[in-house]
Amino acid sequence: MVLEETDNDSVFEPQVTDEYVETQFGDVHCVMMGTVKANRPVILTFPDVGLNHKSCFETLFNHEDMHEIVRHFAVCHVEAPGQQEGAKTLPAAYPYPSMEQLSEVLPGVLKHFGLRSVIGLGVGAGAYILARFALNYPDLVDGVVLININPNSESLMDTVTSKITDWTYTLPDKILANLLGKEELQTNQDLVATYRHYITATMNEANVSQFLRSYSNRSALEVERPVPEGNINVRTLKCSSLLVVGDNSPAVEAVVDCNSKLNPTKTTLLKMADCGGLPQVDQPAKVIEALKYFIQGLGYLSSASMTRLRSRTASGSSTASFDGPRSRAHTDELQRGRIHSHGAEEKRGRARTDISMESVSTVNQSVSKSTEVAC
C-alpha cells in the first residue's frame, strides 16, 4: 500500500531567503528555506569543493520524499566564500580561510538567523567543516549526517600526487576525481558531462581553486573512539552521527576509518551498494529514508508524520536490502536541473540485507558497537 499525497503536500512551497552573512573570515552566502520553528533545529547544509548548494543538494531536496522533512524543518544552505553560483573572483589580497576557520563562521550564521541548534548535512569538504563545528560547539548541534567525510589530513603521498595532478590535470578534472568513483568516470559519461558543466559554467574556478587548496591543507580532526572502562573524556563527536558513502566512492576507506574513530553508541555507517561518489544524487530516496529515521531517532519526527515512509515500510519495501543494478537514467533529468528518482530506484533488487533501515533510528540507543547498514 502506498498512500497518496495530500493537496497540502503537492502545493507546499517553503519561503526562500537569500542572504550574505558577514563573518570575520569573509561574506558567506546563505539560503534559508522555510520558517524556523522554536522547538526544532534547522537542517544546515554545506556542499563539497566544486559544488554549490544547488548542484550538491537540489536533487535531494527536490525529491518528493523529502517534502515530509522540509514541511517540518527549515533548511539553511551555507556556502564557503566565493563558492556560490555566479560568484565574482575574490580579491587578490583576500586570504582564503582554512578549513578550521570555515567551521568558525557557522556560529555567526546561526546567530544571524537566530538559530538555537542545527542538524548538519555535509558532503566531502562540507562534511569535514560540519564535523569540526560539531566538535567545537557541541551545544549547537543535535546531529550530523556526513557524506564522504575524510577526517584525516593529506598524507605525504597524497600531497605528492596532488602536485603532480596540478601539472597534468585541469581543475574540473581534479574536482571530478574527488567527487566521483573510477567506475563512474569511465562509464557514466552523462553524469561526468553534467558535473563538468556545473563546475565550469556555474562556479568561479579561481575561487574553487582556493577552496580546494584549503581542503587539501586540512588538519586531521583528531577524534578518538571512547573505550569502555577506559578514558571516556576523549575528543569525539558528542552528537548522533550518520556517515554515508557509496561502495564505489573514492571516499570509502576514509569514511570507514572515520567510523572507527567515533563513539560507537552514537554513530551509524550507511554504505550504499551500487552507488558512486554522490549518494544524494545517485540514490536520493535511500538517503532520504535514512535521514528520516535518523531525525526520528533524535526525537523530532513522530512516526505519524512519516506517512509515506510508513506506508512503504508496511509493504516491505524499506526493510530489505537495496542491492541491485544501478540506474543511470537520472543523469538525463539532472542535465535539465531536475532529478526525480522514481521507478528506477523503486524497482531495484533487494537481495542482500545486513540490517534493516529502521536500525538507523537506533543511533541514540546504547549498543556495543557501531551500527553498520549496507543498503
WOPECOR-V989041 format. One record per run of one state. SS is the DSSP state (@ for helix, = for strand, . for the rest). FROM is the first residue (numbers start at 1). LEN is the number of residues. Records with the same first field share a line. If there is no record, write none. Layout:
BEGIN
SS: FROM-LEN ; FROM-LEN
END
This chain:
BEGIN
.: 1-6 ; 12-4 ; 24-2 ; 34-8 ; 47-6 ; 63-1 ; 71-4 ; 80-19 ; 105-1 ; 114-4 ; 124-1 ; 137-1 ; 148-8 ; 169-2 ; 180-2 ; 188-1 ; 203-2 ; 217-23 ; 247-5 ; 262-5 ; 273-6 ; 283-1 ; 298-5 ; 306-1 ; 315-15 ; 336-7 ; 347-10 ; 365-6 ; 375-1
@: 7-5 ; 53-10 ; 64-7 ; 99-6 ; 106-8 ; 125-12 ; 138-3 ; 156-13 ; 171-9 ; 182-6 ; 189-14 ; 205-12 ; 252-10 ; 279-4 ; 284-14 ; 303-3 ; 307-8 ; 330-6 ; 343-4 ; 357-8
=: 16-8 ; 26-8 ; 42-5 ; 75-5 ; 118-6 ; 141-7 ; 240-7 ; 267-6 ; 371-4
END
